Amino acid sequence: MCDVFFIDDESDIRIAIEQSFELEDINARFFSSAEDALLAIKQDGLPKVIVTDICLPGVSGENLLTTVMHQHDDIPIILITGHGDISMAVNAMHNGAYDFIEKPFPPERLIETVNRAIEKQTLVLENQQLKRNLKASQILGPRIIGDTASIQQLRDTITHVADTDANILLFGETGTGKELVARSLHEQSQRREHNFVAINCGAVPENLIESELYGHEKGAFTGAESRRIGKLEHAQGGTLFLDEIESMPIQAQIRLLRVLQERHFERVGSNELHALDIRVIAATKVDLKLAAQQGTFRQDLYYRLNIVTLDLPPLRERKEDIPALFHHFLLVAASRYGKAATSLPASDLATLLSHDWPGNVRELRNAAERFVLLGKLMQLNDSTNTAPSSAGLAEQVAEFERSAIEQALIECEGRINDTMSVLQVARKTLYDKMQRYGLDKDNYKAD
């Protein structure tokens, strides 16, 4: 997508602005008439921003504004006016124009206005795309965001094992995204056309766990007033996700093991066998092998579930991913609550990076939601973070520096000039640091 369409019938002005835009890394196309610009929009699509002189031969800038905004009322249109056109420009502002600039103007004035308009429209487009994504089915599963080695390895392993029937054991602290990974495994498998069914084993009373899993017949026990389909039967052909599997009572573990081995089950209160065709993904925050040695978890069930184990790293071990994760949650929250997604100040980024995140990604998502709703980063509770950092001062400084540069690249969509301005560093300094930290501007450009 082109950033800017600039329309003016005076060639000297077009040449001067083209040179100014090139120096500022602004991607623009230039037209001598509104008709040519409208044809380009029809053939190639809208830019992010339109800048047009009001007085043009043929279709005027004001008519261009009316024509474009009739179909695309959210695109920023900046008008360039002569002294006698001020009243016309003010009227155009009432009709939806983003801003107007009076001739003669310094290039810096136009560049500042254009950059503000680009930033505004970028957020609008991101929110629109996010809304479409949230409504659309995610054929390849939920996004697992991050570029640290542990997350890259996790994504690679998911790709290798997703389209198999192997049982998977997910190991990670609370809030690390175990259900997200389970859904990703399901959506990347041939079972995605069937149900993904999740059950938290720690949230079901012990006397109801078997009914919850296998269902029951009418009259099977007091209160069973009708037949009920259990989670296994509901997951037929699909995936059953057993969260907090370590909380399942021993007797329920014994029956689950038999069901997984024999691939059929009976509803509570029935002797009728039902064939079982599911894939099981279990999740735990404890060491199940140690639990088996201590007698609190069935060793045979552990080995039945543990065909492949995926380790989900805590957020404190992947802090380089915090800027990208927070930005993603920011957009999700802005879309959900109908709010503007504002940029995160550098001081707040430092706060995010210094926090230990005992609640992991879930805690970070909540922080992003509060930032959208309240307009500021609320104080993070560090009462659980009593251990000193294992990294030396140089490593901590480098970690913050890399994250600050990455956050700026995300906000500026890889535009080096904008990133230099945000960070207030020279071009060579920025390129040297990007090379040191393995950051490529092309990875942050908008699609």
C-alpha positions in Angstrom: 0.0 0.0 0.0 1.3 3.5 -0.9 1.5 5.9 2.0 0.5 9.1 0.2 -1.1 10.4 -3.1 0.0 14.0 -3.7 -2.0 16.0 -6.3 -1.0 19.4 -7.6 -1.0 20.8 -11.2 2.2 22.8 -10.6 5.2 20.7 -11.5 7.7 22.7 -9.5 5.7 22.0 -6.3 5.4 18.3 -7.1 9.2 18.1 -7.7 10.0 19.9 -4.4 7.6 17.8 -2.3 8.9 14.6 -3.9 12.4 15.4 -2.9 11.3 16.3 0.7 9.3 13.1 1.0 12.2 11.0 -0.3 14.5 12.5 2.4 11.9 11.5 5.0 11.3 8.0 3.7 7.7 8.7 2.9 6.4 6.4 0.1 4.4 8.6 -2.2 2.9 8.9 -5.7 2.5 12.2 -7.5 -0.3 13.4 -9.9 -1.0 16.5 -11.8 -4.8 16.0 -11.8 -7.5 14.6 -9.6 -8.7 12.5 -12.6 -5.3 10.6 -12.7 -5.4 10.1 -8.9 -9.0 8.7 -9.0 -8.0 6.3 -11.8 -5.0 5.1 -9.7 -7.3 4.6 -6.7 -9.6 2.5 -8.9 -6.8 0.4 -10.3 -4.4 0.1 -7.4 -6.5 0.9 -4.3 -6.4 3.6 -1.7 -3.3 5.1 -0.2 -3.2 5.8 3.5 -3.3 9.6 3.0 -4.3 12.0 0.2 -2.8 15.4 -0.2 -4.5 17.6 -2.8 -4.5 21.2 -3.9 -8.0 22.7 -3.9 -7.7 24.5 -7.2 -7.1 22.0 -9.9 -8.0 21.9 -13.6 -11.0 19.7 -14.2 -12.1 17.9 -11.0 -11.2 20.2 -8.1 -9.7 19.1 -4.8 -13.0 19.7 -3.1 -14.8 17.5 -5.5 -12.1 14.8 -5.1 -12.7 15.0 -1.3 -16.4 14.5 -1.8 -15.9 11.6 -4.3 -13.4 9.7 -2.2 -15.1 10.2 1.2 -18.5 9.1 -0.3 -17.0 5.5 -0.3 -14.1 5.8 2.2 -15.1 8.2 4.9 -12.1 7.3 7.2 -9.2 8.2 4.9 -7.3 11.4 5.9 -7.4 14.0 3.2 -5.2 17.1 3.5 -6.0 20.1 1.4 -3.5 22.7 0.1 -5.1 26.1 -0.2 -4.3 29.5 -1.6 -5.1 32.6 0.5 -8.5 33.0 -1.1 -9.5 29.4 -0.5 -9.5 29.5 3.3 -13.3 29.6 3.7 -13.6 26.8 1.2 -11.0 24.7 3.2 -12.9 25.3 6.5 -16.1 24.1 4.9 -14.2 21.0 3.6 -13.0 20.3 7.2 -16.7 20.3 8.2 -17.2 17.8 5.4 -14.5 15.4 6.7 -11.2 16.7 5.5 -8.3 15.9 7.9 -6.5 19.2 7.7 -5.6 22.1 5.4 -2.3 23.9 4.8 -2.1 27.4 3.3 0.4 28.2 0.5 3.2 29.1 0.7 4.2 26.5 3.3 7.5 25.1 4.6 8.0 21.4 3.6 8.4 20.6 7.3 4.8 21.7 8.0 3.4 19.3 5.4 5.7 16.5 6.5 4.6 16.8 10.1 0.9 16.8 9.1 1.3 13.9 6.7 3.2 11.7 9.3 0.4 12.4 11.8 -2.2 11.4 9.3 -0.3 8.2 8.3 0.0 7.2 11.9 -3.7 7.7 12.5 -4.7 5.8 9.3 -2.3 3.0 10.1 -4.1 2.4 13.4 -7.5 2.6 11.7 -6.4 0.0 9.1 -4.9 -2.3 11.8 -8.1 -2.2 13.8 -10.2 -2.9 10.7 -8.0 -5.9 9.8 -8.1 -7.1 13.3 -11.8 -7.0 13.4 -11.9 -9.0 10.2 -9.5 -11.5 11.6 -11.5 -11.9 14.8 -14.6 -12.7 12.8 -12.9 -15.0 10.3 -12.1 -18.6 11.0 -8.5 -19.0 11.9 -7.6 -21.9 9.5 -4.0 -22.1 10.7 -4.8 -21.5 14.3 -4.2 -18.7 16.8 -1.0 -16.7 16.4 1.9 -17.6 18.7 3.8 -14.3 18.9 7.5 -14.0 19.5 10.9 -14.3 18.0 13.0 -15.7 20.8 14.6 -19.1 20.3 12.2 -20.9 22.6 9.1 -19.6 20.8 10.6 -20.3 17.4 11.3 -23.9 18.5 7.7 -24.2 19.9 6.2 -23.1 16.6 8.4 -25.5 14.7 7.4 -28.4 16.9 3.7 -27.6 16.6 4.1 -27.6 12.8 5.7 -31.1 12.9 3.2 -32.7 15.3 0.0 -30.8 14.7 -1.4 -33.0 11.9 -0.9 -36.3 13.7 -3.0 -38.1 16.3 -0.2 -38.2 18.9 -1.2 -37.3 22.4 0.5 -34.0 23.5 1.5 -32.9 27.0 1.9 -29.1 27.5 4.0 -28.0 30.4 4.2 -24.4 31.6 3.3 -22.0 34.3 -0.1 -20.5 34.7 -0.8 -17.9 32.0 1.9 -19.0 29.5 -0.8 -19.8 26.9 -1.3 -23.5 27.1 -4.8 -23.4 25.7 -3.7 -21.1 22.9 -1.1 -23.8 21.9 -3.7 -26.5 22.2 -6.0 -24.6 19.9 -3.2 -24.0 17.5 -2.5 -27.8 17.4 -6.1 -28.5 16.7 -6.6 -25.8 14.0 -3.5 -27.1 12.1 -4.7 -30.7 12.1 -7.2 -32.5 10.0 -9.5 -32.5 13.0 -10.1 -28.8 12.8 -13.6 -29.3 11.1 -14.7 -31.0 14.4 -15.0 -29.7 17.9 -12.2 -28.4 20.1 -13.5 -29.2 23.7 -11.7 -27.9 26.8 -12.2 -29.0 30.3 -10.4 -27.7 33.4 -9.9 -30.8 35.6 -9.3 -28.6 38.6 -12.6 -26.8 38.3 -14.8 -29.9 38.3 -15.9 -31.4 41.7 -14.5 -34.9 42.2 -18.0 -36.5 42.3 -18.9 -35.0 38.9 -15.7 -35.5 36.9 -16.7 -38.8 35.3 -20.2 -37.4 34.4 -18.5 -34.4 32.9 -16.1 -36.5 30.8 -18.3 -39.4 29.7 -21.8 -38.1 30.2 -24.6 -40.0 32.0 -28.0 -41.6 31.4 -31.2 -40.4 32.9 -31.5 -41.7 36.5 -27.8 -42.7 36.8 -27.5 -40.8 40.1 -29.6 -38.4 42.1 -30.2 -35.3 40.1 -29.6 -36.9 36.7 -33.0 -36.0 35.3 -32.1 -36.5 31.6 -29.4 -38.0 29.4 -26.3 -35.8 29.2 -23.5 -35.9 26.5 -20.0 -35.8 28.0 -16.9 -33.9 26.9 -15.4 -36.9 25.2 -18.5 -37.6 23.1 -18.8 -33.9 22.2 -15.2 -34.0 21.0 -15.8 -36.9 18.7 -13.6 -36.5 15.6 -11.9 -33.5 17.2 -9.7 -32.6 20.1 -10.1 -32.9 23.8 -8.1 -30.5 25.9 -7.6 -31.5 29.5 -6.2 -28.5 31.4 -4.7 -28.9 34.9 -4.6 -32.7 34.4 -2.6 -33.0 37.6 -5.8 -32.1 39.5 -7.8 -35.1 38.2 -8.6 -37.6 41.0 -6.8 -40.9 41.0 -9.9 -43.0 40.3 -10.8 -40.8 37.4 -7.2 -41.2 36.1 -7.6 -45.0 36.1 -10.8 -44.9 34.0 -9.3 -42.3 31.6 -6.3 -44.5 31.0 -8.5 -47.5 30.2 -10.6 -45.4 27.8 -7.5 -44.1 26.0 -6.1 -47.6 25.7 -9.3 -49.2 24.5 -10.7 -46.3 22.5 -14.2 -46.6 23.7 -16.3 -45.5 26.7 -19.6 -45.9 28.5 -21.8 -43.1 29.8 -22.3 -43.2 33.6 -25.3 -45.5 34.3 -25.0 -47.4 31.0 -23.3 -50.6 29.7 -23.4 -49.5 26.1 -20.0 -49.0 24.5 -19.3 -46.0 22.3 -16.3 -45.9 19.9 -13.9 -43.0 20.6 -12.1 -41.0 17.9 -10.4 -38.1 19.6 -7.0 -36.6 20.0 -6.1 -35.7 23.6 -4.0 -32.7 24.6 -3.3 -32.4 28.3 -1.7 -29.5 30.1 0.0 -29.2 33.5 1.9 -26.7 35.5 3.7 -29.4 37.7 6.3 -32.0 36.9 4.0 -35.0 36.2 6.9 -37.5 36.3 7.8 -36.3 39.8 4.1 -36.4 40.7 4.0 -40.0 39.5 7.0 -40.9 41.6 5.3 -39.4 44.6 2.1 -41.3 44.0 -0.2 -38.4 43.3 -0.4 -39.1 39.5 -0.7 -42.4 37.7 2.6 -43.2 36.0 1.0 -45.3 33.3 -1.3 -42.4 32.4 1.7 -40.0 32.4 3.4 -42.2 29.7 0.1 -42.5 27.8 -0.3 -38.7 27.6 3.4 -37.9 27.2 4.0 -39.0 23.6 5.3 -35.5 22.9 5.9 -32.8 25.5 5.9 -29.1 24.6 7.5 -26.7 27.1 6.0 -23.2 27.2 8.6 -20.7 28.5 7.5 -18.1 31.2 7.4 -14.5 30.0 10.4 -13.5 32.2 12.6 -15.8 30.1 11.4 -14.2 26.8 11.3 -10.5 27.6 12.5 -9.6 24.0 9.0 -10.6 22.9 7.2 -8.2 25.3 7.0 -5.2 22.8 5.4 -7.3 20.0 3.1 -9.1 22.5 1.9 -5.9 24.1 1.4 -4.2 20.7 -0.8 -7.2 19.6 -2.8 -7.2 22.8 -3.2 -3.4 22.5 -4.8 -3.8 19.1 -7.0 -6.6 20.2 -8.3 -4.5 23.2 -8.7 -1.4 21.1 -10.9 -3.4 18.7 -12.9 -5.0 21.4 -13.6 -1.8 23.3 -13.9 0.6 20.3 -11.0 2.7 21.6 -8.0 4.2 19.8 -4.7 2.2 20.1 -2.1 4.8 21.3 1.6 4.2 21.3 3.4 3.1 24.4 5.9 5.7 25.8 9.5 4.6 26.3 9.2 5.0 30.1 6.3 2.5 30.1 8.2 0.1 28.0 11.0 0.2 30.6 8.4 -0.6 33.2 7.2 -3.6 31.2 10.7 -4.9 30.7 11.7 -4.6 34.4 8.6 -6.4 35.7 8.9 -10.1 36.4 5.5 -11.1 35.1 4.4 -13.8 37.6 1.1 -14.1 35.7 3.0 -14.4 32.4 1.3 -13.6 29.1 -2.1 -13.4 30.7 -0.9 -10.7 33.0 0.6 -8.8 30.1 -2.7 -9.0 28.2 -4.5 -7.6 31.2 -2.0 -4.7 31.4 -2.6 -3.9 27.7 -6.4 -3.9 28.2 -6.1 -1.5 31.2 -3.8 0.7 29.1 -6.4 1.0 26.4 -9.3 1.6 28.8 -7.6 4.0 31.1 -5.1 5.7 28.8 -2.1 4.9 31.0 -0.1 1.9 32.2 -1.3 1.1 35.7 1.3 0.2 38.4 2.4 -3.4 38.2 2.5 -5.4 41.4 6.1 -6.5 41.9 5.6 -8.0 45.4 6.4 -11.5 44.2 9.6 -10.4 42.5 12.0 -10.6 45.3 14.8 -12.4 43.6 17.6 -10.3 42.0 18.0 -10.5 38.3 20.6 -13.1 37.2 21.7 -10.9 34.3 24.5 -8.4 34.7 24.1 -4.7 34.2 25.4 -4.8 30.6 22.9 -7.6 29.7 20.0 -5.7 31.3 20.9 -2.5 29.4 21.3 -4.4 26.1 17.9 -6.1 26.7 16.2 -2.8 27.3 18.0 -1.2 24.3 17.0 -4.0 21.9 13.3 -3.9 23.1 13.2 -0.1 22.8 14.4 -0.2 19.2 12.0 -3.1 18.4 9.1 -1.2 19.9 9.9 1.9 17.8 10.2 -0.2 14.7 6.8 -1.7 15.4 5.2 1.7 15.9 6.9 3.2 12.8 6.3 0.0 10.6 10.0 -0.3 9.8 10.4 3.3 8.6 13.9 4.2 9.5 13.5 8.0 9.5 10.5 7.8 11.8 12.4 5.3 14.1 15.4 7.7 14.2 13.0 10.5 15.3 11.3 8.4 18.0 14.6 7.2 19.4 16.5 10.4 18.7 19.5 8.7 17.3 21.6 9.1 14.1 21.0 6.8 11.1 24.4 5.1 11.4 23.9 4.5 15.2 20.5 3.0 14.6 21.7 0.7 11.8 24.7 -0.4 13.9 22.4 -1.3 16.8 19.9 -3.0 14.6 22.6 -5.2 13.1 24.0 -6.0 16.6 20.5 -7.2 17.8 19.5 -8.9 14.5 16.6 -6.5 13.8 15.5 -6.1 10.2 13.3 -3.2 9.3 11.5 -5.3 6.6 10.0 -7.5 9.4 8.1 -4.6 10.8 6.6 -3.2 7.6 2.8 -3.3 7.2 1.4 -5.9 4.9 
